[in-house]
Amino acid sequence: MHDDSLRFWRVVMERAGLFALMIICVLCVSAPVLAAENSLGKVLPSSACAPGWTMDEKAILYDKDTLFDRINGEAELYFPYGFEVLASARYANLQNPKVAVDADVYKMGSLLDAFGMYANYRRKDDAAVAIGAEGTLSSSQLFFYQDRYLVRLQATGAASIQQDVFLACARAISQNLPRNTSKPKELEAFMIPAVVKKSERYIAQSLLGYNFFRRGIMADAILEPEQMQVFIVFGDSQDAARKVFEQYRSYLKTSGKDMRVIELPGRLSLNAVDPLYGNVFVEQAGQYLIGAVRFKTVSAAKRLAEEIRIVLSQ
């Protein structure tokens, strides 16, 4: 019995040691994550974001599981763009505490992802502000993105708030973010005269609503007298882009529409009628698909695709 007791307690101690080791491993893995989340909370000024506008209580952090508590109905929009954590705080007006500025700072997957969410909210008629990589301001809200962060300031308790309050809060937050104020390199291909400014938007999944167009950028374009939409689909490699091209080609073939395919050294293109978007021109160049939809003459679409392709090749 004495030997059995010793064996019993040895097993107990070994299991206890293993359990303790597992706990330590979990804590070691979790610690950087928690530290990263807590550091985001420090981005929000802890006292005031503007003179006379002080933080009400303290910043609250939301992760993927709790984001719905903050923006129920919108949370799903953020997940394809690599959302990690949100820091949120309210800054109340000392003279009228019922009026406040809600400040939200979203940590996204990348600079391109932050731009993608920013472009989702950006409106062409809003005033531009020189904060972060780009910002827009209206009477009730201010948006800007900087590095991999999206910042959203919203008036609450009033229909509008003075612009200098929004600007002061935005600048205070911007100073606490990484100082990278550059725009995504992926946007350079759309810096051509025909592309309508502020129309560029990054779609993180299912560009044009097609699953095989995994992700890419779209923009409005005007090449007098033509108006159309141009796009780039990002592929991981030339072979991957060719596969996507063939998937789109097969889709158009099953729709029964007329289609013309031209193969040149290093490039493959098609001109057809998309059942959803009308006239379409798509060209595979390296790891990209470059295209245009909703045009009248294919020559105009080809010209814009060529301009984009030249920029991409530089």
C-alpha positions as CSV (number, residue, x, y, z in Angstrom):
1,M,0.0,0.0,0.0
2,H,2.9,2.3,0.8
3,D,4.3,1.9,-2.7
4,D,0.9,2.4,-4.3
5,S,0.5,5.7,-2.4
6,L,3.9,6.9,-3.5
7,R,3.0,6.1,-7.1
8,F,-0.4,7.9,-6.7
9,W,1.2,11.1,-5.4
10,R,3.9,11.0,-8.1
11,V,1.3,10.9,-10.8
12,V,-0.6,13.7,-9.1
13,M,2.5,15.9,-8.9
14,E,3.4,15.1,-12.6
15,R,0.0,16.1,-13.8
16,A,-0.1,19.2,-11.7
17,G,3.3,20.2,-13.1
18,L,2.1,19.6,-16.6
19,F,-1.0,21.7,-16.0
20,A,1.1,24.5,-14.6
21,L,3.3,24.4,-17.6
22,M,0.3,24.6,-19.9
23,I,-1.0,27.7,-18.0
24,I,2.4,29.3,-18.3
25,C,2.5,28.7,-22.1
26,V,-1.0,30.1,-22.5
27,L,0.0,33.2,-20.6
28,C,3.2,33.6,-22.6
29,V,1.2,33.5,-25.8
30,S,-1.6,35.8,-24.6
31,A,0.7,38.4,-23.0
32,P,1.8,40.0,-26.3
33,V,-1.8,40.0,-27.6
34,L,-3.1,41.7,-24.4
35,A,-0.2,44.1,-24.4
36,A,-1.0,45.1,-28.0
37,E,-4.7,45.6,-27.2
38,N,-3.9,47.6,-24.1
39,S,-1.5,49.8,-26.0
40,L,-4.2,50.7,-28.5
41,G,-6.2,52.1,-25.6
42,K,-3.4,54.6,-24.9
43,V,-3.8,56.0,-28.4
44,L,-6.9,57.9,-27.1
45,P,-5.9,61.0,-25.0
46,S,-6.7,60.0,-21.4
47,S,-7.8,63.5,-20.2
48,A,-9.2,65.6,-23.1
49,C,-9.1,65.4,-26.9
50,A,-9.8,69.1,-27.3
51,P,-10.1,72.1,-24.9
52,G,-13.3,71.6,-22.8
53,W,-13.9,68.1,-24.1
54,T,-12.9,65.6,-21.5
55,M,-12.9,61.8,-21.5
56,D,-16.0,60.3,-19.9
57,E,-14.9,57.4,-17.7
58,K,-12.2,55.4,-19.7
59,A,-11.5,53.8,-23.0
60,I,-13.1,50.5,-23.8
61,L,-11.5,47.8,-25.9
62,Y,-13.5,45.5,-28.3
63,D,-12.2,42.4,-30.0
64,K,-13.6,40.2,-32.8
65,D,-16.0,38.6,-30.3
66,T,-17.3,41.8,-28.8
67,L,-17.2,44.2,-31.7
68,F,-21.0,43.6,-32.2
69,D,-21.6,45.3,-28.8
70,R,-20.2,48.5,-30.2
71,I,-21.4,48.5,-33.8
72,N,-24.1,45.9,-34.1
73,G,-25.0,45.7,-37.8
74,E,-21.7,47.0,-39.1
75,A,-19.2,44.6,-37.4
76,E,-19.3,42.1,-40.4
77,L,-18.0,44.8,-42.7
78,Y,-14.7,45.0,-40.7
79,F,-13.8,41.3,-40.6
80,P,-12.7,40.8,-44.2
81,Y,-10.3,43.8,-43.7
82,G,-8.3,42.0,-40.9
83,F,-9.9,43.8,-37.9
84,E,-8.1,43.1,-34.7
85,V,-9.2,45.4,-32.0
86,L,-11.2,48.6,-31.4
87,A,-10.5,51.3,-28.8
88,S,-13.5,53.5,-28.0
89,A,-14.0,56.5,-25.8
90,R,-16.4,59.4,-25.3
91,Y,-15.3,63.0,-24.8
92,A,-18.1,65.1,-23.2
93,N,-18.5,68.9,-23.5
94,L,-17.8,70.4,-20.1
95,Q,-20.4,73.1,-20.7
96,N,-23.1,70.7,-21.9
97,P,-22.2,67.1,-20.9
98,K,-25.1,65.7,-23.0
99,V,-23.1,66.7,-26.1
100,A,-20.1,64.5,-26.8
101,V,-17.6,63.2,-29.4
102,D,-17.4,59.4,-29.7
103,A,-13.9,58.4,-30.7
104,D,-13.2,55.0,-32.2
105,V,-9.8,53.7,-33.3
106,Y,-9.8,50.5,-35.3
107,K,-6.7,48.4,-35.7
108,M,-7.0,46.7,-39.1
109,G,-4.9,44.0,-40.8
110,S,-2.7,46.4,-42.9
111,L,-2.5,49.9,-44.4
112,L,-4.5,48.7,-47.4
113,D,-7.2,47.3,-45.1
114,A,-7.4,50.5,-43.2
115,F,-7.8,52.4,-46.5
116,G,-10.4,49.9,-47.6
117,M,-12.6,50.6,-44.5
118,Y,-11.9,54.4,-44.8
119,A,-13.0,54.4,-48.4
120,N,-16.2,52.6,-47.4
121,Y,-17.2,55.6,-45.4
122,R,-15.6,58.4,-47.4
123,R,-18.1,60.7,-49.3
124,K,-17.0,62.8,-52.2
125,D,-18.8,65.9,-51.0
126,D,-17.1,65.9,-47.5
127,A,-14.3,68.3,-46.9
128,A,-10.8,67.0,-47.1
129,V,-8.5,67.3,-44.0
130,A,-4.8,66.9,-43.9
131,I,-4.6,64.4,-41.1
132,G,-3.0,60.9,-41.4
133,A,-2.8,59.5,-44.9
134,E,-6.2,61.1,-45.8
135,G,-9.2,62.4,-43.9
136,T,-12.7,63.8,-44.5
137,L,-14.9,66.0,-42.4
138,S,-18.6,66.8,-42.2
139,S,-20.7,68.6,-39.6
140,S,-21.3,65.4,-37.7
141,Q,-18.2,63.2,-38.2
142,L,-14.6,63.0,-39.1
143,F,-12.8,60.0,-40.6
144,F,-9.1,59.4,-41.3
145,Y,-6.7,56.5,-41.7
146,Q,-3.1,56.3,-40.7
147,D,-0.8,53.3,-41.0
148,R,-3.1,50.3,-40.3
149,Y,-5.5,52.3,-38.1
150,L,-8.9,53.8,-39.0
151,V,-10.2,56.6,-36.8
152,R,-13.8,57.6,-36.6
153,L,-15.1,60.6,-34.7
154,Q,-18.9,61.0,-34.4
155,A,-21.0,63.7,-32.8
156,T,-23.5,62.4,-30.2
157,G,-26.2,64.4,-28.4
158,A,-26.2,67.0,-31.2
159,A,-26.7,67.1,-35.0
160,S,-23.4,68.8,-35.5
161,I,-20.2,69.9,-33.6
162,Q,-17.8,72.7,-34.4
163,Q,-15.2,71.6,-36.9
164,D,-12.3,72.8,-34.8
165,V,-13.3,70.3,-32.0
166,F,-13.2,67.4,-34.5
167,L,-9.9,68.6,-35.9
168,A,-8.3,69.0,-32.4
169,C,-9.4,65.5,-31.4
170,A,-8.2,64.0,-34.7
171,R,-4.8,65.6,-34.4
172,A,-4.4,64.5,-30.8
173,I,-5.1,60.9,-31.7
174,S,-2.9,61.1,-34.9
175,Q,0.1,62.1,-32.7
176,N,-0.3,58.8,-30.7
177,L,-0.4,56.6,-33.8
178,P,2.6,55.3,-35.9
179,R,3.9,58.3,-37.9
180,N,3.4,56.5,-41.3
181,T,1.1,58.8,-43.3
182,S,1.7,57.3,-46.7
183,K,-1.1,55.8,-48.8
184,P,-1.1,52.2,-50.0
185,K,1.3,51.5,-52.9
186,E,-1.6,49.6,-54.6
187,L,-3.3,52.9,-55.2
188,E,-0.5,54.3,-57.4
189,A,-1.9,52.5,-60.5
190,F,-5.0,54.7,-60.2
191,M,-3.1,57.9,-60.1
192,I,-3.8,58.6,-63.8
193,P,-5.8,61.6,-65.1
194,A,-8.9,59.6,-66.1
195,V,-9.6,58.2,-62.6
196,V,-12.1,60.2,-60.6
197,K,-10.5,61.3,-57.3
198,K,-11.9,59.9,-54.1
199,S,-13.7,57.2,-56.1
200,E,-11.0,54.5,-55.4
201,R,-12.1,51.7,-53.0
202,Y,-10.4,48.5,-52.0
203,I,-12.6,45.4,-51.9
204,A,-11.2,42.8,-49.6
205,Q,-13.3,39.9,-51.0
206,S,-15.5,39.2,-54.0
207,L,-14.7,42.2,-56.3
208,L,-17.7,42.9,-58.5
209,G,-19.6,40.3,-56.4
210,Y,-17.6,37.4,-58.0
211,N,-15.9,34.9,-55.6
212,F,-13.1,34.2,-58.1
213,F,-12.2,37.9,-58.0
214,R,-10.9,37.5,-54.5
215,R,-9.7,41.1,-53.8
216,G,-8.8,44.2,-55.7
217,I,-9.4,47.9,-56.2
218,M,-12.1,49.7,-58.2
219,A,-12.6,53.3,-59.3
220,D,-14.7,55.5,-61.5
221,A,-13.1,56.8,-64.6
222,I,-13.9,59.4,-67.3
223,L,-12.2,59.4,-70.7
224,E,-14.3,62.0,-72.6
225,P,-16.9,61.3,-73.6
226,E,-16.7,57.8,-72.0
227,Q,-17.6,57.0,-68.4
228,M,-16.8,53.6,-66.9
229,Q,-15.4,51.8,-63.9
230,V,-11.9,50.4,-63.9
231,F,-10.5,47.7,-61.6
232,I,-7.5,45.6,-60.6
233,V,-7.7,42.1,-59.2
234,F,-4.7,41.1,-57.2
235,G,-3.3,37.6,-57.8
236,D,-0.6,35.8,-55.7
237,S,1.3,34.8,-58.9
238,Q,1.0,34.9,-62.7
239,D,-0.3,31.3,-62.7
240,A,-3.0,32.3,-60.1
241,A,-4.0,35.3,-62.2
242,R,-4.3,33.1,-65.3
243,K,-6.5,30.7,-63.3
244,V,-8.8,33.5,-62.3
245,F,-8.9,34.8,-65.8
246,E,-10.0,31.3,-67.0
247,Q,-12.7,31.2,-64.3
248,Y,-14.2,34.5,-65.4
249,R,-13.9,33.3,-69.0
250,S,-15.9,30.2,-68.2
251,Y,-18.5,32.1,-66.4
252,L,-19.0,34.5,-69.3
253,K,-19.2,31.5,-71.7
254,T,-22.0,29.9,-69.7
255,S,-23.9,33.1,-69.8
256,G,-24.2,32.7,-73.6
257,K,-22.8,36.2,-74.3
258,D,-20.5,37.1,-77.2
259,M,-16.9,37.0,-76.3
260,R,-13.6,37.7,-78.0
261,V,-10.3,36.4,-76.5
262,I,-6.9,37.7,-77.7
263,E,-3.6,36.2,-76.6
264,L,-0.4,38.2,-76.9
265,P,3.1,37.5,-75.5
266,G,2.8,37.7,-71.7
267,R,-0.8,39.0,-71.9
268,L,-4.2,37.5,-72.3
269,S,-7.4,39.6,-72.8
270,L,-11.1,39.3,-73.4
271,N,-13.8,41.6,-74.6
272,A,-17.4,40.5,-73.8
273,V,-20.7,41.4,-72.3
274,D,-21.0,40.7,-68.6
275,P,-24.6,39.8,-67.6
276,L,-24.4,42.2,-64.6
277,Y,-22.2,45.0,-65.8
278,G,-22.6,45.2,-69.5
279,N,-19.5,45.7,-71.7
280,V,-16.4,44.3,-70.1
281,F,-12.7,44.3,-71.0
282,V,-10.2,42.2,-68.9
283,E,-6.5,41.7,-69.4
284,Q,-4.2,39.4,-67.5
285,A,-0.8,41.0,-67.1
286,G,1.6,39.1,-64.8
287,Q,-0.1,38.6,-61.4
288,Y,-2.8,41.1,-62.0
289,L,-6.1,41.3,-63.9
290,I,-6.8,44.8,-65.2
291,G,-10.3,45.5,-66.4
292,A,-13.1,48.0,-67.2
293,V,-16.9,47.7,-67.2
294,R,-19.9,49.7,-68.2
295,F,-18.2,51.4,-71.2
296,K,-19.5,52.1,-74.7
297,T,-16.4,51.6,-76.8
298,V,-13.8,49.0,-76.2
299,S,-11.0,51.2,-77.4
300,A,-11.5,53.5,-74.5
301,A,-11.4,50.6,-72.0
302,K,-8.2,49.2,-73.6
303,R,-6.6,52.6,-73.4
304,L,-7.2,52.9,-69.7
305,A,-6.2,49.3,-69.0
306,E,-2.9,50.0,-70.8
307,E,-2.3,53.1,-68.7
308,I,-2.8,51.2,-65.5
309,R,-0.7,48.3,-66.8
310,I,2.2,50.7,-67.5
311,V,2.1,52.1,-64.0
312,L,2.0,48.6,-62.5
313,S,5.0,47.5,-64.5
314,Q,7.2,50.4,-63.2
